[in-house]
């Protein structure tokens, strides 16, 4: 479905909840809210509406729904932006499907006509019949804030949400010339929850720049990557104010300490309250955050479904499931078995292939010696593990033997599950999926991850390992979380409650049911 964009010109701000809710039937993807010139004429400065803008962003999901990207054009409050002629000359939005007004057009002077001409074929909607002559402004307008030539702020800005919009917009309202935004990258994002799902810095920078230019095209913007907490604040003498949240307020003091050491002026610090997430659940943070948004991605398709590889049939539909040690992938596999999938646990296959009657048993014993055997002649996997986890070359030797045998046996089981048991979806779990190249024989790839620290804790608790042994096992894993996520169509994380992991599995299974019904 093509993207749909709306442009709302509002003058009765006291009724904004009713106005925004009235746009819901139009199934918009993006809604720009600009202020009628009468609003600018009746407020002392753009800053006066700072609290209003923050409150609208906070409640926008309730009024508009989570699928609508609201952008409040505060540039329409500036003297050079508060006219319909200025509205028409803005570069964005370049296309509009619906022009909304919260007043009767018959009560206006007719400046709106130029918007209709700018967007040929646009649908014009009057959301209310009241006149435009007397704007109804929100209570509690800000009047004591002063503005600054150069304003700076920083953040991760992953998948811009309402909290980001408030932070960025407040910086815009406080600035008269330039806004500098530092976007964290490198080691700065590694401590973030589900950092593997954070978008690349170049993409985040572009999204921030687009948002800023959308809401106020009259300022100069510098959006740059930063690899430390200070970024350009450490060296730029032309800065006046830093905008921080209550969560990062201490960072403002640290910036001024460094600027003092470098002989630079002290920055004034403007602190913004974090927005509460009105739809949060038990496992999530109470604030509106990118972490919550990344959690929402778990169990959903991260990229469009690919065509079936030419060398494998459309049925059965094979899903590769990967995950590091102690990531919860085995339990996830059980969930898909309960949903009705055929399952293949390649780790269990390896156990079977170690049995004395198997061909690769003799290859392993010949390669690593009879000291890896138990008194009854079976392979002592703990003794074998101690050898291969301590020597990468020996691990590669073992992999070469086992991967060939596992792939052969897995293909035999796939045929049996499909032809004899009618399993149209088969989930094959293997920690070494990417290293062995088995993903090329799957229709798609799913992964199960937990943070390194959690995997170590689980191993110490489950396997009764000391910390160093647990660390060695985790660090010897064939694939990093980052690599798994980069190659995955759907990602799970079992860091939280059993119920939240179950919800992720149910979401993914619903996607497969829908897709296979439609396309296979």
MIPASE-275323 format. One record per residue (C-alpha): residue number from 1; x, z, y. Coordinates in nm, 2 decimals. Example, Ala and Ser with C-alpha at 12.3 -4.5 7.8 and 13.67 -1.06 7.14 Angstrom:
<pts>
<pt 1, <1.23, 0.78, -0.45>>
<pt 2, <1.37, 0.71, -0.11>>
</pts>
This chain:
<pts>
<pt 1, <0.00, 0.00, 0.00>>
<pt 2, <0.15, -0.10, 0.34>>
<pt 3, <0.24, 0.18, 0.58>>
<pt 4, <-0.02, 0.27, 0.84>>
<pt 5, <0.06, 0.39, 1.19>>
<pt 6, <-0.16, 0.56, 1.45>>
<pt 7, <-0.10, 0.63, 1.82>>
<pt 8, <-0.30, 0.91, 1.98>>
<pt 9, <-0.33, 0.95, 2.36>>
<pt 10, <-0.44, 1.31, 2.42>>
<pt 11, <-0.56, 1.48, 2.73>>
<pt 12, <-0.77, 1.77, 2.59>>
<pt 13, <-0.49, 1.97, 2.43>>
<pt 14, <-0.71, 2.28, 2.38>>
<pt 15, <-0.90, 2.08, 2.12>>
<pt 16, <-0.60, 1.94, 1.94>>
<pt 17, <-0.69, 2.08, 1.60>>
<pt 18, <-1.03, 1.90, 1.61>>
<pt 19, <-0.87, 1.58, 1.74>>
<pt 20, <-0.59, 1.56, 1.48>>
<pt 21, <-0.83, 1.64, 1.20>>
<pt 22, <-1.06, 1.36, 1.31>>
<pt 23, <-0.78, 1.10, 1.23>>
<pt 24, <-0.76, 1.20, 0.86>>
<pt 25, <-1.02, 0.94, 0.74>>
<pt 26, <-0.78, 0.66, 0.87>>
<pt 27, <-0.52, 0.72, 0.59>>
<pt 28, <-0.22, 0.72, 0.82>>
<pt 29, <0.14, 0.75, 0.72>>
<pt 30, <0.27, 0.81, 1.07>>
<pt 31, <0.09, 0.94, 1.38>>
<pt 32, <0.24, 0.94, 1.73>>
<pt 33, <0.09, 1.19, 1.97>>
<pt 34, <0.16, 1.10, 2.34>>
<pt 35, <0.02, 1.29, 2.64>>
<pt 36, <-0.21, 1.12, 2.89>>
<pt 37, <-0.05, 1.09, 3.24>>
<pt 38, <-0.31, 1.35, 3.36>>
<pt 39, <-0.14, 1.61, 3.14>>
<pt 40, <0.20, 1.55, 3.30>>
<pt 41, <0.04, 1.57, 3.64>>
<pt 42, <-0.10, 1.91, 3.56>>
<pt 43, <0.21, 2.09, 3.40>>
<pt 44, <0.51, 2.20, 3.59>>
<pt 45, <0.76, 2.04, 3.36>>
<pt 46, <0.79, 1.91, 2.99>>
<pt 47, <0.92, 2.26, 2.89>>
<pt 48, <0.58, 2.40, 2.98>>
<pt 49, <0.44, 2.26, 2.65>>
<pt 50, <0.72, 2.39, 2.43>>
<pt 51, <0.51, 2.65, 2.25>>
<pt 52, <0.22, 2.42, 2.22>>
<pt 53, <0.44, 2.15, 2.05>>
<pt 54, <0.58, 2.41, 1.80>>
<pt 55, <0.23, 2.54, 1.71>>
<pt 56, <0.10, 2.19, 1.65>>
<pt 57, <0.39, 2.10, 1.42>>
<pt 58, <0.34, 2.42, 1.23>>
<pt 59, <-0.03, 2.35, 1.17>>
<pt 60, <0.00, 1.98, 1.13>>
<pt 61, <-0.01, 1.98, 0.75>>
<pt 62, <-0.34, 2.18, 0.76>>
<pt 63, <-0.50, 1.94, 1.01>>
<pt 64, <-0.35, 1.61, 0.90>>
<pt 65, <-0.24, 1.66, 0.54>>
<pt 66, <0.12, 1.66, 0.40>>
<pt 67, <0.14, 1.28, 0.38>>
<pt 68, <0.12, 1.22, 0.76>>
<pt 69, <0.45, 1.22, 0.96>>
<pt 70, <0.34, 1.35, 1.30>>
<pt 71, <0.57, 1.27, 1.60>>
<pt 72, <0.49, 1.43, 1.94>>
<pt 73, <0.62, 1.21, 2.22>>
<pt 74, <0.74, 1.46, 2.47>>
<pt 75, <0.90, 1.18, 2.67>>
<pt 76, <0.55, 1.10, 2.79>>
<pt 77, <0.57, 1.42, 3.00>>
<pt 78, <0.88, 1.31, 3.20>>
<pt 79, <0.83, 1.15, 3.54>>
<pt 80, <0.97, 0.82, 3.42>>
<pt 81, <0.76, 0.83, 3.10>>
<pt 82, <0.42, 0.95, 3.22>>
<pt 83, <0.23, 0.62, 3.27>>
<pt 84, <0.07, 0.36, 3.05>>
<pt 85, <0.32, 0.11, 3.17>>
<pt 86, <0.60, 0.33, 3.04>>
<pt 87, <0.41, 0.38, 2.71>>
<pt 88, <0.40, 0.00, 2.66>>
<pt 89, <0.77, -0.04, 2.73>>
<pt 90, <0.88, 0.20, 2.46>>
<pt 91, <1.06, 0.03, 2.17>>
<pt 92, <0.87, 0.24, 1.91>>
<pt 93, <0.63, 0.24, 1.75>>
<pt 94, <0.68, -0.14, 1.71>>
<pt 95, <0.35, -0.18, 1.52>>
<pt 96, <0.03, 0.03, 1.54>>
<pt 97, <-0.28, 0.00, 1.33>>
<pt 98, <-0.50, 0.25, 1.52>>
<pt 99, <-0.51, 0.35, 1.89>>
<pt 100, <-0.68, 0.69, 1.92>>
<pt 101, <-0.81, 0.86, 2.23>>
<pt 102, <-0.96, 1.21, 2.26>>
<pt 103, <-1.18, 1.10, 2.55>>
<pt 104, <-1.42, 0.83, 2.64>>
<pt 105, <-1.24, 0.52, 2.76>>
<pt 106, <-1.52, 0.45, 3.01>>
<pt 107, <-1.41, 0.75, 3.20>>
<pt 108, <-1.06, 0.63, 3.25>>
<pt 109, <-0.90, 0.39, 3.51>>
<pt 110, <-0.84, 0.13, 3.24>>
<pt 111, <-0.46, 0.17, 3.19>>
<pt 112, <-0.52, 0.18, 2.82>>
<pt 113, <-0.59, -0.19, 2.81>>
<pt 114, <-0.21, -0.26, 2.82>>
<pt 115, <-0.18, -0.08, 2.49>>
<pt 116, <-0.44, -0.30, 2.33>>
<pt 117, <-0.25, -0.60, 2.45>>
<pt 118, <0.08, -0.46, 2.32>>
<pt 119, <-0.07, -0.42, 1.97>>
<pt 120, <-0.28, -0.73, 1.90>>
<pt 121, <-0.56, -0.67, 1.64>>
<pt 122, <-0.53, -0.29, 1.67>>
<pt 123, <-0.83, -0.08, 1.59>>
<pt 124, <-0.94, 0.13, 1.89>>
<pt 125, <-1.11, 0.47, 1.81>>
<pt 126, <-1.26, 0.71, 2.06>>
<pt 127, <-1.24, 1.05, 1.89>>
<pt 128, <-1.45, 1.23, 2.16>>
<pt 129, <-1.70, 1.13, 2.43>>
<pt 130, <-1.58, 1.38, 2.70>>
<pt 131, <-1.43, 1.25, 3.02>>
<pt 132, <-1.06, 1.22, 3.11>>
<pt 133, <-1.09, 1.36, 3.46>>
<pt 134, <-1.01, 1.72, 3.39>>
<pt 135, <-0.75, 1.79, 3.12>>
<pt 136, <-0.80, 2.10, 2.90>>
<pt 137, <-0.46, 2.25, 2.86>>
<pt 138, <-0.36, 2.51, 2.60>>
<pt 139, <-0.33, 2.87, 2.70>>
<pt 140, <0.01, 3.03, 2.75>>
<pt 141, <0.21, 2.75, 2.90>>
<pt 142, <0.58, 2.82, 2.93>>
<pt 143, <0.70, 2.85, 3.29>>
<pt 144, <1.02, 3.05, 3.30>>
<pt 145, <1.26, 2.83, 3.10>>
<pt 146, <1.52, 2.63, 3.28>>
<pt 147, <1.67, 2.30, 3.17>>
<pt 148, <2.03, 2.20, 3.09>>
<pt 149, <2.23, 1.88, 3.12>>
<pt 150, <2.39, 1.89, 2.78>>
<pt 151, <2.23, 2.06, 2.48>>
<pt 152, <2.38, 2.09, 2.13>>
<pt 153, <2.24, 2.20, 1.79>>
<pt 154, <2.33, 2.16, 1.42>>
<pt 155, <2.17, 2.16, 1.08>>
<pt 156, <2.14, 1.98, 0.74>>
<pt 157, <1.83, 1.79, 0.84>>
<pt 158, <1.74, 1.69, 0.49>>
<pt 159, <1.40, 1.51, 0.48>>
<pt 160, <1.29, 1.60, 0.83>>
<pt 161, <1.00, 1.85, 0.82>>
<pt 162, <0.80, 2.05, 1.08>>
<pt 163, <1.08, 2.31, 1.12>>
<pt 164, <1.33, 2.04, 1.20>>
<pt 165, <1.09, 1.87, 1.44>>
<pt 166, <1.04, 2.20, 1.63>>
<pt 167, <1.42, 2.26, 1.65>>
<pt 168, <1.50, 1.90, 1.76>>
<pt 169, <1.20, 1.88, 2.01>>
<pt 170, <1.29, 2.21, 2.17>>
<pt 171, <1.65, 2.08, 2.23>>
<pt 172, <1.50, 1.76, 2.38>>
<pt 173, <1.27, 1.96, 2.61>>
<pt 174, <1.56, 2.17, 2.73>>
<pt 175, <1.79, 1.88, 2.80>>
<pt 176, <1.80, 1.65, 3.10>>
<pt 177, <2.08, 1.41, 3.00>>
<pt 178, <2.23, 1.45, 2.66>>
<pt 179, <2.15, 1.60, 2.32>>
<pt 180, <2.43, 1.64, 2.06>>
<pt 181, <2.33, 1.70, 1.70>>
<pt 182, <2.58, 1.80, 1.42>>
<pt 183, <2.46, 1.71, 1.07>>
<pt 184, <2.63, 1.91, 0.80>>
<pt 185, <2.81, 1.74, 0.52>>
<pt 186, <3.08, 1.80, 0.25>>
<pt 187, <3.14, 2.16, 0.16>>
<pt 188, <2.89, 2.27, 0.42>>
<pt 189, <2.60, 2.17, 0.20>>
<pt 190, <2.72, 2.30, -0.13>>
<pt 191, <2.57, 2.64, -0.09>>
<pt 192, <2.22, 2.49, -0.03>>
<pt 193, <1.96, 2.52, -0.30>>
<pt 194, <1.94, 2.20, -0.50>>
<pt 195, <2.21, 2.05, -0.29>>
<pt 196, <2.24, 1.77, -0.54>>
<pt 197, <1.91, 1.64, -0.41>>
<pt 198, <2.02, 1.64, -0.05>>
<pt 199, <2.02, 1.29, 0.10>>
<pt 200, <2.35, 1.12, 0.20>>
<pt 201, <2.47, 1.22, 0.55>>
<pt 202, <2.45, 0.87, 0.68>>
<pt 203, <2.08, 0.86, 0.59>>
<pt 204, <2.01, 1.20, 0.74>>
<pt 205, <2.19, 1.10, 1.06>>
<pt 206, <1.98, 0.79, 1.09>>
<pt 207, <1.65, 0.98, 1.04>>
<pt 208, <1.75, 1.24, 1.31>>
<pt 209, <1.84, 0.96, 1.55>>
<pt 210, <1.51, 0.78, 1.49>>
<pt 211, <1.31, 1.09, 1.54>>
<pt 212, <1.48, 1.18, 1.87>>
<pt 213, <1.44, 0.82, 2.00>>
<pt 214, <1.08, 0.83, 1.90>>
<pt 215, <0.99, 1.15, 2.08>>
<pt 216, <1.19, 1.09, 2.40>>
<pt 217, <1.38, 0.77, 2.47>>
<pt 218, <1.50, 0.89, 2.81>>
<pt 219, <1.79, 1.10, 2.69>>
<pt 220, <2.13, 1.01, 2.55>>
<pt 221, <2.18, 1.11, 2.18>>
<pt 222, <2.50, 1.18, 1.98>>
<pt 223, <2.42, 1.25, 1.62>>
<pt 224, <2.74, 1.31, 1.42>>
<pt 225, <2.85, 1.45, 1.08>>
<pt 226, <3.02, 1.79, 1.08>>
<pt 227, <3.24, 1.94, 0.80>>
<pt 228, <3.27, 2.29, 0.95>>
<pt 229, <3.03, 2.53, 1.13>>
<pt 230, <3.15, 2.42, 1.48>>
<pt 231, <3.17, 2.05, 1.49>>
<pt 232, <3.20, 1.91, 1.85>>
<pt 233, <3.13, 2.25, 2.00>>
<pt 234, <3.49, 2.35, 1.94>>
<pt 235, <3.63, 2.08, 2.17>>
<pt 236, <3.36, 1.93, 2.39>>
<pt 237, <3.39, 2.07, 2.75>>
<pt 238, <3.06, 1.91, 2.85>>
<pt 239, <2.81, 2.14, 2.68>>
<pt 240, <2.58, 2.39, 2.84>>
<pt 241, <2.33, 2.52, 2.58>>
<pt 242, <2.32, 2.56, 2.20>>
<pt 243, <1.99, 2.58, 2.02>>
<pt 244, <1.98, 2.79, 1.71>>
<pt 245, <1.72, 2.94, 1.48>>
<pt 246, <1.68, 3.31, 1.40>>
<pt 247, <1.85, 3.23, 1.07>>
<pt 248, <2.16, 3.08, 1.24>>
<pt 249, <2.17, 3.29, 1.55>>
<pt 250, <2.51, 3.45, 1.46>>
<pt 251, <2.65, 3.10, 1.46>>
<pt 252, <2.59, 3.07, 1.83>>
<pt 253, <2.81, 3.38, 1.89>>
<pt 254, <3.08, 3.24, 1.67>>
<pt 255, <3.08, 2.91, 1.86>>
<pt 256, <3.13, 3.10, 2.19>>
<pt 257, <3.41, 3.30, 2.04>>
<pt 258, <3.59, 2.98, 1.95>>
<pt 259, <3.52, 2.81, 2.28>>
<pt 260, <3.67, 3.11, 2.46>>
<pt 261, <3.98, 3.08, 2.24>>
<pt 262, <4.00, 2.71, 2.34>>
<pt 263, <3.95, 2.77, 2.71>>
<pt 264, <3.60, 2.62, 2.72>>
<pt 265, <3.29, 2.74, 2.90>>
<pt 266, <3.05, 2.97, 2.72>>
<pt 267, <2.73, 2.82, 2.60>>
<pt 268, <2.39, 2.98, 2.67>>
<pt 269, <2.21, 3.04, 2.34>>
<pt 270, <1.84, 2.95, 2.29>>
<pt 271, <1.69, 3.09, 1.97>>
<pt 272, <1.39, 2.95, 1.80>>
<pt 273, <1.17, 3.13, 1.54>>
<pt 274, <1.15, 2.98, 1.20>>
<pt 275, <0.81, 2.84, 1.10>>
<pt 276, <0.62, 3.01, 0.82>>
<pt 277, <0.52, 2.79, 0.53>>
<pt 278, <0.14, 2.83, 0.51>>
<pt 279, <0.13, 2.67, 0.16>>
<pt 280, <0.42, 2.85, -0.01>>
<pt 281, <0.40, 2.97, -0.37>>
<pt 282, <0.58, 3.26, -0.54>>
<pt 283, <0.90, 3.08, -0.63>>
<pt 284, <0.95, 2.92, -0.29>>
<pt 285, <1.08, 3.05, 0.04>>
<pt 286, <0.82, 3.17, 0.29>>
<pt 287, <0.96, 2.95, 0.57>>
<pt 288, <0.91, 2.58, 0.61>>
<pt 289, <1.24, 2.45, 0.46>>
<pt 290, <1.41, 2.15, 0.31>>
<pt 291, <1.48, 2.37, 0.01>>
<pt 292, <1.11, 2.39, -0.05>>
<pt 293, <1.08, 2.02, -0.01>>
<pt 294, <1.36, 1.96, -0.26>>
<pt 295, <1.18, 2.19, -0.51>>
<pt 296, <0.87, 1.97, -0.46>>
<pt 297, <1.07, 1.67, -0.58>>
<pt 298, <1.14, 1.84, -0.92>>
<pt 299, <0.94, 1.67, -1.19>>
<pt 300, <0.86, 1.37, -0.97>>
<pt 301, <1.00, 1.02, -0.98>>
<pt 302, <1.29, 0.99, -0.74>>
<pt 303, <1.32, 0.61, -0.75>>
<pt 304, <1.08, 0.33, -0.85>>
<pt 305, <1.04, 0.27, -1.22>>
<pt 306, <1.29, 0.01, -1.34>>
<pt 307, <1.20, -0.29, -1.56>>
<pt 308, <1.27, -0.24, -1.93>>
<pt 309, <1.63, -0.34, -2.02>>
<pt 310, <1.63, -0.68, -2.18>>
<pt 311, <1.81, -0.57, -2.50>>
<pt 312, <1.55, -0.30, -2.59>>
<pt 313, <1.18, -0.34, -2.67>>
<pt 314, <0.91, -0.21, -2.43>>
<pt 315, <0.79, 0.02, -2.71>>
<pt 316, <0.87, 0.29, -2.80>>
<pt 317, <0.94, 0.41, -2.45>>
<pt 318, <1.27, 0.59, -2.47>>
<pt 319, <1.36, 0.86, -2.22>>
<pt 320, <1.71, 1.00, -2.21>>
<pt 321, <1.72, 1.37, -2.12>>
<pt 322, <2.06, 1.52, -2.00>>
<pt 323, <2.17, 1.86, -1.89>>
<pt 324, <2.47, 2.09, -1.88>>
<pt 325, <2.52, 2.38, -2.11>>
<pt 326, <2.26, 2.66, -2.06>>
<pt 327, <2.05, 2.44, -1.83>>
<pt 328, <1.73, 2.49, -2.02>>
<pt 329, <1.72, 2.13, -2.15>>
<pt 330, <1.63, 2.24, -2.51>>
<pt 331, <1.32, 2.43, -2.39>>
<pt 332, <1.23, 2.13, -2.17>>
<pt 333, <1.26, 1.91, -2.48>>
<pt 334, <1.02, 2.14, -2.66>>
<pt 335, <0.76, 2.10, -2.38>>
<pt 336, <0.76, 1.72, -2.42>>
<pt 337, <0.72, 1.76, -2.80>>
<pt 338, <0.42, 1.98, -2.73>>
<pt 339, <0.28, 1.71, -2.50>>
<pt 340, <0.30, 1.46, -2.78>>
<pt 341, <0.64, 1.29, -2.74>>
<pt 342, <0.87, 1.22, -3.03>>
<pt 343, <1.19, 1.41, -2.97>>
<pt 344, <1.55, 1.38, -3.07>>
<pt 345, <1.79, 1.66, -3.02>>
<pt 346, <2.14, 1.51, -3.04>>
<pt 347, <2.30, 1.85, -3.05>>
<pt 348, <2.11, 1.93, -3.37>>
<pt 349, <2.19, 1.58, -3.50>>
<pt 350, <2.56, 1.67, -3.45>>
<pt 351, <2.50, 1.99, -3.65>>
<pt 352, <2.36, 1.79, -3.94>>
<pt 353, <2.64, 1.54, -3.92>>
<pt 354, <2.89, 1.83, -3.97>>
<pt 355, <2.74, 1.89, -4.32>>
<pt 356, <2.98, 1.82, -4.61>>
<pt 357, <2.77, 1.54, -4.74>>
<pt 358, <2.80, 1.34, -4.42>>
<pt 359, <3.07, 1.08, -4.36>>
<pt 360, <3.19, 1.21, -4.03>>
<pt 361, <3.24, 1.56, -4.18>>
<pt 362, <3.54, 1.42, -4.36>>
<pt 363, <3.67, 1.24, -4.05>>
<pt 364, <3.65, 1.57, -3.85>>
<pt 365, <3.83, 1.77, -4.12>>
<pt 366, <4.10, 1.50, -4.16>>
<pt 367, <4.15, 1.50, -3.78>>
<pt 368, <4.15, 1.87, -3.70>>
<pt 369, <4.27, 2.03, -4.03>>
<pt 370, <4.12, 2.25, -4.29>>
<pt 371, <4.17, 2.56, -4.07>>
<pt 372, <3.84, 2.47, -3.90>>
<pt 373, <3.65, 2.53, -4.23>>
<pt 374, <3.46, 2.84, -4.33>>
<pt 375, <3.52, 2.99, -4.68>>
<pt 376, <3.22, 2.79, -4.82>>
<pt 377, <3.37, 2.46, -4.69>>
<pt 378, <3.14, 2.41, -4.40>>
<pt 379, <3.28, 2.34, -4.05>>
<pt 380, <3.32, 2.65, -3.84>>
<pt 381, <3.19, 2.51, -3.51>>
<pt 382, <3.33, 2.81, -3.32>>
<pt 383, <3.68, 2.75, -3.45>>
<pt 384, <3.64, 2.38, -3.38>>
<pt 385, <3.51, 2.45, -3.03>>
<pt 386, <3.81, 2.68, -2.95>>
<pt 387, <4.04, 2.39, -3.03>>
<pt 388, <3.87, 2.11, -2.84>>
<pt 389, <3.76, 2.31, -2.54>>
<pt 390, <4.12, 2.41, -2.49>>
<pt 391, <4.26, 2.06, -2.51>>
<pt 392, <4.09, 1.76, -2.34>>
<pt 393, <4.26, 1.50, -2.56>>
<pt 394, <4.13, 1.68, -2.88>>
<pt 395, <3.78, 1.69, -2.72>>
<pt 396, <3.80, 1.31, -2.67>>
<pt 397, <3.91, 1.27, -3.03>>
<pt 398, <3.61, 1.46, -3.16>>
<pt 399, <3.37, 1.28, -2.92>>
<pt 400, <3.49, 0.94, -3.06>>
<pt 401, <3.40, 1.04, -3.41>>
<pt 402, <3.07, 1.21, -3.33>>
<pt 403, <2.92, 0.98, -3.07>>
<pt 404, <2.93, 0.68, -3.30>>
<pt 405, <2.77, 0.88, -3.58>>
<pt 406, <2.50, 1.03, -3.35>>
<pt 407, <2.40, 0.70, -3.20>>
<pt 408, <2.36, 0.54, -3.54>>
<pt 409, <2.14, 0.83, -3.67>>
<pt 410, <1.94, 0.85, -3.35>>
<pt 411, <1.84, 0.48, -3.37>>
<pt 412, <1.73, 0.54, -3.73>>
<pt 413, <1.51, 0.83, -3.62>>
<pt 414, <1.36, 0.63, -3.33>>
<pt 415, <1.24, 0.36, -3.57>>
<pt 416, <1.09, 0.62, -3.80>>
<pt 417, <0.91, 0.81, -3.51>>
<pt 418, <0.76, 0.49, -3.38>>
<pt 419, <0.68, 0.30, -3.70>>
<pt 420, <0.58, 0.59, -3.92>>
<pt 421, <0.45, 0.85, -3.68>>
<pt 422, <0.31, 0.64, -3.40>>
<pt 423, <0.52, 0.80, -3.13>>
<pt 424, <0.51, 0.56, -2.83>>
<pt 425, <0.72, 0.79, -2.61>>
<pt 426, <1.05, 0.94, -2.74>>
<pt 427, <1.26, 1.18, -2.55>>
<pt 428, <1.62, 1.19, -2.66>>
<pt 429, <1.83, 1.49, -2.54>>
<pt 430, <2.20, 1.47, -2.52>>
<pt 431, <2.45, 1.65, -2.29>>
<pt 432, <2.69, 1.36, -2.33>>
<pt 433, <2.44, 1.08, -2.25>>
<pt 434, <2.63, 0.94, -1.96>>
<pt 435, <2.98, 0.98, -2.11>>
<pt 436, <2.87, 0.81, -2.43>>
<pt 437, <2.68, 0.53, -2.25>>
<pt 438, <2.36, 0.60, -2.43>>
<pt 439, <2.16, 0.57, -2.11>>
<pt 440, <2.19, 0.20, -2.14>>
<pt 441, <1.96, 0.22, -2.45>>
<pt 442, <1.69, 0.42, -2.26>>
<pt 443, <1.41, 0.30, -2.04>>
<pt 444, <1.48, 0.58, -1.79>>
<pt 445, <1.69, 0.90, -1.76>>
<pt 446, <1.58, 1.25, -1.68>>
<pt 447, <1.80, 1.55, -1.61>>
<pt 448, <1.78, 1.93, -1.62>>
<pt 449, <2.02, 2.13, -1.40>>
<pt 450, <2.10, 2.48, -1.29>>
<pt 451, <2.37, 2.60, -1.05>>
<pt 452, <2.71, 2.66, -1.20>>
<pt 453, <2.68, 3.04, -1.14>>
<pt 454, <2.35, 3.06, -1.33>>
<pt 455, <2.49, 2.86, -1.63>>
<pt 456, <2.78, 3.10, -1.65>>
<pt 457, <2.55, 3.40, -1.63>>
<pt 458, <2.33, 3.26, -1.90>>
<pt 459, <2.62, 3.19, -2.13>>
<pt 460, <2.76, 3.54, -2.10>>
<pt 461, <2.42, 3.69, -2.17>>
<pt 462, <2.31, 3.45, -2.45>>
<pt 463, <2.64, 3.38, -2.63>>
<pt 464, <2.81, 3.72, -2.56>>
<pt 465, <3.10, 3.54, -2.40>>
<pt 466, <3.34, 3.70, -2.15>>
<pt 467, <3.34, 3.55, -1.80>>
<pt 468, <3.65, 3.34, -1.84>>
<pt 469, <3.52, 3.19, -2.17>>
<pt 470, <3.19, 3.11, -2.01>>
<pt 471, <3.36, 2.95, -1.71>>
<pt 472, <3.58, 2.74, -1.94>>
<pt 473, <3.27, 2.62, -2.13>>
<pt 474, <3.08, 2.53, -1.82>>
<pt 475, <3.37, 2.35, -1.65>>
<pt 476, <3.44, 2.15, -1.97>>
<pt 477, <3.09, 1.99, -1.94>>
<pt 478, <3.11, 1.61, -1.96>>
<pt 479, <2.90, 1.54, -1.65>>
<pt 480, <2.85, 1.73, -1.32>>
<pt 481, <2.51, 1.81, -1.18>>
<pt 482, <2.57, 1.57, -0.90>>
<pt 483, <2.64, 1.28, -1.13>>
<pt 484, <2.34, 1.36, -1.35>>
<pt 485, <2.11, 1.36, -1.04>>
<pt 486, <2.25, 1.04, -0.90>>
<pt 487, <2.17, 0.86, -1.23>>
<pt 488, <1.83, 1.03, -1.29>>
<pt 489, <1.48, 0.90, -1.24>>
<pt 490, <1.33, 1.25, -1.27>>
<pt 491, <1.51, 1.59, -1.22>>
<pt 492, <1.41, 1.94, -1.34>>
<pt 493, <1.56, 2.27, -1.25>>
<pt 494, <1.49, 2.58, -1.46>>
<pt 495, <1.63, 2.83, -1.21>>
<pt 496, <1.30, 2.99, -1.13>>
<pt 497, <1.00, 3.12, -1.34>>
<pt 498, <0.89, 2.98, -1.68>>
<pt 499, <0.57, 2.87, -1.51>>
<pt 500, <0.75, 2.67, -1.25>>
<pt 501, <0.96, 2.49, -1.51>>
<pt 502, <0.63, 2.42, -1.70>>
<pt 503, <0.48, 2.27, -1.39>>
<pt 504, <0.77, 2.04, -1.35>>
<pt 505, <0.74, 1.92, -1.70>>
<pt 506, <0.36, 1.87, -1.66>>
<pt 507, <0.41, 1.66, -1.35>>
<pt 508, <0.67, 1.43, -1.52>>
<pt 509, <0.45, 1.39, -1.83>>
<pt 510, <0.15, 1.29, -1.61>>
<pt 511, <0.36, 1.03, -1.44>>
<pt 512, <0.46, 0.88, -1.78>>
<pt 513, <0.10, 0.88, -1.90>>
<pt 514, <-0.01, 0.70, -1.58>>
<pt 515, <0.28, 0.45, -1.59>>
<pt 516, <0.25, 0.36, -1.95>>
<pt 517, <-0.12, 0.31, -1.93>>
<pt 518, <-0.09, 0.08, -1.64>>
<pt 519, <0.22, -0.12, -1.74>>
<pt 520, <0.28, -0.12, -2.11>>
</pts>
